Amino acid sequence: MKFWDSSAVVPLLVGEPSSSGVLAEYLRDPEVVVWWATEVECVSAMARLERDGSIVMPALSEALGRLDALALAWHEVQPTDRIRQVAIRLLRVHSLRAADAFQLAAAIAAAEDQPGSLSLVTLDSRLAGAAEREGFRVVSPIAM
């Protein structure tokens, strides 16, 4: 089981240079844990790709279908007051955006406050650095 940041989930849904590496990581361990807002973040990223002309509507519809299927199988960390407090601490300690602080706080909750017990999959270098400093084993799949 690994915690997946939305930056690593999106390449599972749409073709990107990192998609083959991310898919290989997923196939090694398809038990995925995500933050409560990951589905929203993925839809936001894919809608942005459509607006930018990087993908067209049929591809977006297929990607949304893949997201629906993935979301049915993943484990989701729900928002709690504890996660909000941890996210606030993380913002004061690391150079993170609010959404990344929530991602990392959710990963800490998923690891039951033992970051070394869980790997975190991300393509976001800022989040990866903060996660490593918090004690996570970070997996950053590269293009194959």
Phi and psi restraints in degrees (value plus and minus 20) as a CYANA .aco file:
   2 LYS   PHI    -154.8  -114.8
   2 LYS   PSI     130.2   170.2
   3 PHE   PHI    -107.3   -67.3
   3 PHE   PSI     109.3   149.3
   4 TRP   PHI    -132.1   -92.1
   4 TRP   PSI     103.7   143.7
   5 ASP   PHI     -97.0   -57.0
   5 ASP   PSI     131.8   171.8
   6 SER   PHI     -80.2   -40.2
   6 SER   PSI     -47.2    -7.2
   7 SER   PHI     -82.7   -42.7
   7 SER   PSI     -45.6    -5.6
   8 ALA   PHI    -113.0   -73.0
   8 ALA   PSI     -41.2    -1.2
   9 VAL   PHI     -96.5   -56.5
   9 VAL   PSI     -60.5   -20.5
  10 VAL   PHI     -74.9   -34.9
  10 VAL   PSI     -63.8   -23.8
  11 PRO   PHI     -86.0   -46.0
  11 PRO   PSI     -33.4     6.6
  12 LEU   PHI     -95.1   -55.1
  12 LEU   PSI     -40.2    -0.2
  13 LEU   PHI    -122.0   -82.0
  13 LEU   PSI     -54.7   -14.7
  14 VAL   PHI    -149.9  -109.9
  14 VAL   PSI     132.6   172.6
  15 GLY   PHI     -90.8   -50.8
  15 GLY   PSI      99.5   139.5
  16 GLU   PHI    -158.0  -118.0
  16 GLU   PSI     143.5   183.5
  17 PRO   PHI     -75.6   -35.6
  17 PRO   PSI     -50.6   -10.6
  18 SER   PHI    -106.8   -66.8
  18 SER   PSI     -23.2    16.8
  19 SER   PHI     -77.4   -37.4
  19 SER   PSI     -62.3   -22.3
  20 SER   PHI     -86.2   -46.2
  20 SER   PSI     -60.8   -20.8
  21 GLY   PHI     -87.3   -47.3
  21 GLY   PSI     -60.0   -20.0
  22 VAL   PHI     -86.7   -46.7
  22 VAL   PSI     -62.6   -22.6
  23 LEU   PHI     -82.9   -42.9
  23 LEU   PSI     -60.8   -20.8
  24 ALA   PHI     -80.8   -40.8
  24 ALA   PSI     -60.9   -20.9
  25 GLU   PHI     -85.4   -45.4
  25 GLU   PSI     -61.9   -21.9
  26 TYR   PHI     -82.6   -42.6
  26 TYR   PSI     -63.7   -23.7
  27 LEU   PHI     -85.9   -45.9
  27 LEU   PSI     -48.8    -8.8
  28 ARG   PHI     -85.8   -45.8
  28 ARG   PSI     -53.3   -13.3
  29 ASP   PHI    -175.3  -135.3
  29 ASP   PSI      71.9   111.9
  30 PRO   PHI     -99.7   -59.7
  30 PRO   PSI     -12.9    27.1
  31 GLU   PHI    -106.0   -66.0
  31 GLU   PSI      86.6   126.6
  32 VAL   PHI    -128.6   -88.6
  32 VAL   PSI     114.9   154.9
  33 VAL   PHI    -137.7   -97.7
  33 VAL   PSI     114.2   154.2
  34 VAL   PHI    -156.2  -116.2
  34 VAL   PSI     146.4   186.4
  35 TRP   PHI     -97.8   -57.8
  35 TRP   PSI     132.4   172.4
  36 TRP   PHI     -71.1   -31.1
  36 TRP   PSI     -56.1   -16.1
  37 ALA   PHI    -112.8   -72.8
  37 ALA   PSI     -15.3    24.7
  38 THR   PHI     -78.1   -38.1
  38 THR   PSI     -62.2   -22.2
  39 GLU   PHI     -79.7   -39.7
  39 GLU   PSI     -62.9   -22.9
  40 VAL   PHI     -84.2   -44.2
  40 VAL   PSI     -63.5   -23.5
  41 GLU   PHI     -82.5   -42.5
  41 GLU   PSI     -58.6   -18.6
  42 CYS   PHI     -86.4   -46.4
  42 CYS   PSI     -64.0   -24.0
  43 VAL   PHI     -82.7   -42.7
  43 VAL   PSI     -60.8   -20.8
  44 SER   PHI     -79.3   -39.3
  44 SER   PSI     -66.5   -26.5
  45 ALA   PHI     -83.1   -43.1
  45 ALA   PSI     -62.3   -22.3
  46 MET   PHI     -91.3   -51.3
  46 MET   PSI     -57.0   -17.0
  47 ALA   PHI     -84.7   -44.7
  47 ALA   PSI     -57.1   -17.1
  48 ARG   PHI     -83.6   -43.6
  48 ARG   PSI     -61.7   -21.7
  49 LEU   PHI     -80.7   -40.7
  49 LEU   PSI     -59.0   -19.0
  50 GLU   PHI     -87.4   -47.4
  50 GLU   PSI     -65.0   -25.0
  51 ARG   PHI     -81.3   -41.3
  51 ARG   PSI     -55.7   -15.7
  52 ASP   PHI     -97.5   -57.5
  52 ASP   PSI     -27.7    12.3
  53 GLY   PHI      63.2   103.2
  53 GLY   PSI      -9.9    30.1
  54 SER   PHI     -94.5   -54.5
  54 SER   PSI     -48.3    -8.3
  55 ILE   PHI    -155.5  -115.5
  55 ILE   PSI     136.1   176.1
  56 VAL   PHI    -127.9   -87.9
  56 VAL   PSI     146.7   186.7
  57 MET   PHI     -72.1   -32.1
  57 MET   PSI     -66.2   -26.2
  58 PRO   PHI     -79.0   -39.0
  58 PRO   PSI     -59.8   -19.8
  59 ALA   PHI     -88.3   -48.3
  59 ALA   PSI     -57.9   -17.9
  60 LEU   PHI     -84.0   -44.0
  60 LEU   PSI     -63.5   -23.5
  61 SER   PHI     -80.5   -40.5
  61 SER   PSI     -62.4   -22.4
  62 GLU   PHI     -83.9   -43.9
  62 GLU   PSI     -62.0   -22.0
  63 ALA   PHI     -84.3   -44.3
  63 ALA   PSI     -60.0   -20.0
  64 LEU   PHI     -84.2   -44.2
  64 LEU   PSI     -56.5   -16.5
  65 GLY   PHI     -84.4   -44.4
  65 GLY   PSI     -61.1   -21.1
  66 ARG   PHI     -84.2   -44.2
  66 ARG   PSI     -58.6   -18.6
  67 LEU   PHI     -83.2   -43.2
  67 LEU   PSI     -64.2   -24.2
  68 ASP   PHI     -77.4   -37.4
  68 ASP   PSI     -64.9   -24.9
  69 ALA   PHI     -85.8   -45.8
  69 ALA   PSI     -62.6   -22.6
  70 LEU   PHI     -84.6   -44.6
  70 LEU   PSI     -62.7   -22.7
  71 ALA   PHI     -83.4   -43.4
  71 ALA   PSI     -48.8    -8.8
  72 LEU   PHI     -88.2   -48.2
  72 LEU   PSI     -45.4    -5.4
  73 ALA   PHI    -119.7   -79.7
  73 ALA   PSI     -43.0    -3.0
  74 TRP   PHI     -99.7   -59.7
  74 TRP   PSI     143.9   183.9
  75 HIS   PHI    -118.3   -78.3
  75 HIS   PSI     114.6   154.6
  76 GLU   PHI    -137.3   -97.3
  76 GLU   PSI     108.9   148.9
  77 VAL   PHI    -104.1   -64.1
  77 VAL   PSI      99.6   139.6
  78 GLN   PHI    -101.7   -61.7
  78 GLN   PSI     133.4   173.4
  79 PRO   PHI     -90.5   -50.5
  79 PRO   PSI     117.5   157.5
  80 THR   PHI    -160.9  -120.9
  80 THR   PSI     146.8   186.8
  81 ASP   PHI     -81.7   -41.7
  81 ASP   PSI     -57.7   -17.7
  82 ARG   PHI     -81.1   -41.1
  82 ARG   PSI     -64.8   -24.8
  83 ILE   PHI     -83.2   -43.2
  83 ILE   PSI     -60.2   -20.2
  84 ARG   PHI     -80.9   -40.9
  84 ARG   PSI     -63.4   -23.4
  85 GLN   PHI     -85.9   -45.9
  85 GLN   PSI     -60.8   -20.8
  86 VAL   PHI     -85.1   -45.1
  86 VAL   PSI     -61.0   -21.0
  87 ALA   PHI     -80.9   -40.9
  87 ALA   PSI     -60.3   -20.3
  88 ILE   PHI     -82.3   -42.3
  88 ILE   PSI     -64.8   -24.8
  89 ARG   PHI     -80.4   -40.4
  89 ARG   PSI     -64.5   -24.5
  90 LEU   PHI     -81.4   -41.4
  90 LEU   PSI     -57.3   -17.3
  91 LEU   PHI     -84.6   -44.6
  91 LEU   PSI     -51.3   -11.3
  92 ARG   PHI    -100.6   -60.6
  92 ARG   PSI     -42.3    -2.3
  93 VAL   PHI    -119.3   -79.3
  93 VAL   PSI     -53.8   -13.8
  94 HIS   PHI    -141.6  -101.6
  94 HIS   PSI     137.3   177.3
  95 SER   PHI    -104.6   -64.6
  95 SER   PSI      59.6    99.6
  96 LEU   PHI    -142.8  -102.8
  96 LEU   PSI     135.0   175.0
  97 ARG   PHI    -103.6   -63.6
  97 ARG   PSI     142.6   182.6
  98 ALA   PHI     -77.5   -37.5
  98 ALA   PSI     -65.4   -25.4
  99 ALA   PHI     -82.0   -42.0
  99 ALA   PSI     -58.8   -18.8
 100 ASP   PHI     -89.4   -49.4
 100 ASP   PSI     -54.9   -14.9
 101 ALA   PHI     -83.4   -43.4
 101 ALA   PSI     -60.3   -20.3
 102 PHE   PHI     -85.5   -45.5
 102 PHE   PSI     -61.1   -21.1
 103 GLN   PHI     -77.6   -37.6
 103 GLN   PSI     -69.3   -29.3
 104 LEU   PHI     -88.2   -48.2
 104 LEU   PSI     -58.1   -18.1
 105 ALA   PHI     -83.3   -43.3
 105 ALA   PSI     -59.0   -19.0
 106 ALA   PHI     -85.8   -45.8
 106 ALA   PSI     -58.2   -18.2
 107 ALA   PHI     -84.2   -44.2
 107 ALA   PSI     -60.7   -20.7
 108 ILE   PHI     -81.5   -41.5
 108 ILE   PSI     -61.5   -21.5
 109 ALA   PHI     -84.8   -44.8
 109 ALA   PSI     -62.7   -22.7
 110 ALA   PHI     -82.7   -42.7
 110 ALA   PSI     -51.9   -11.9
 111 ALA   PHI    -105.8   -65.8
 111 ALA   PSI     -14.6    25.4
 112 GLU   PHI      32.4    72.4
 112 GLU   PSI      27.6    67.6
 113 ASP   PHI      42.2    82.2
 113 ASP   PSI       0.5    40.5
 114 GLN   PHI    -144.4  -104.4
 114 GLN   PSI      53.5    93.5
 115 PRO   PHI     -72.7   -32.7
 115 PRO   PSI     -51.1   -11.1
 116 GLY   PHI     -86.7   -46.7
 116 GLY   PSI     -31.2     8.8
 117 SER   PHI    -109.3   -69.3
 117 SER   PSI     -22.2    17.8
 118 LEU   PHI    -162.3  -122.3
 118 LEU   PSI     118.3   158.3
 119 SER   PHI    -107.8   -67.8
 119 SER   PSI     129.3   169.3
 120 LEU   PHI    -139.7   -99.7
 120 LEU   PSI     103.5   143.5
 121 VAL   PHI    -119.4   -79.4
 121 VAL   PSI     101.2   141.2
 122 THR   PHI    -172.8  -132.8
 122 THR   PSI     133.4   173.4
 123 LEU   PHI    -129.5   -89.5
 123 LEU   PSI     -17.2    22.8
 124 ASP   PHI    -111.8   -71.8
 124 ASP   PSI      91.9   131.9
 125 SER   PHI     -85.2   -45.2
 125 SER   PSI     -55.8   -15.8
 126 ARG   PHI     -85.7   -45.7
 126 ARG   PSI     -65.4   -25.4
 127 LEU   PHI     -85.2   -45.2
 127 LEU   PSI     -60.4   -20.4
 128 ALA   PHI     -79.3   -39.3
 128 ALA   PSI     -64.9   -24.9
 129 GLY   PHI     -82.0   -42.0
 129 GLY   PSI     -64.7   -24.7
 130 ALA   PHI     -84.6   -44.6
 130 ALA   PSI     -61.6   -21.6
 131 ALA   PHI     -83.5   -43.5
 131 ALA   PSI     -61.7   -21.7
 132 GLU   PHI     -82.3   -42.3
 132 GLU   PSI     -62.8   -22.8
 133 ARG   PHI     -85.0   -45.0
 133 ARG   PSI     -47.3    -7.3
 134 GLU   PHI    -101.3   -61.3
 134 GLU   PSI     -30.1     9.9
 135 GLY   PHI      88.8   128.8
 135 GLY   PSI     -16.1    23.9
 136 PHE   PHI     -96.9   -56.9
 136 PHE   PSI     131.5   171.5
 137 ARG   PHI    -104.1   -64.1
 137 ARG   PSI      96.4   136.4
 138 VAL   PHI    -117.3   -77.3
 138 VAL   PSI     113.3   153.3
 139 VAL   PHI    -133.0   -93.0
 139 VAL   PSI      99.8   139.8
 140 SER   PHI    -142.4  -102.4
 140 SER   PSI      66.4   106.4
 141 PRO   PHI     -79.2   -39.2
 141 PRO   PSI     121.6   161.6
 142 ILE   PHI    -132.4   -92.4
 142 ILE   PSI     145.1   185.1
 143 ALA   PHI     -82.3   -42.3
 143 ALA   PSI     121.1   161.1
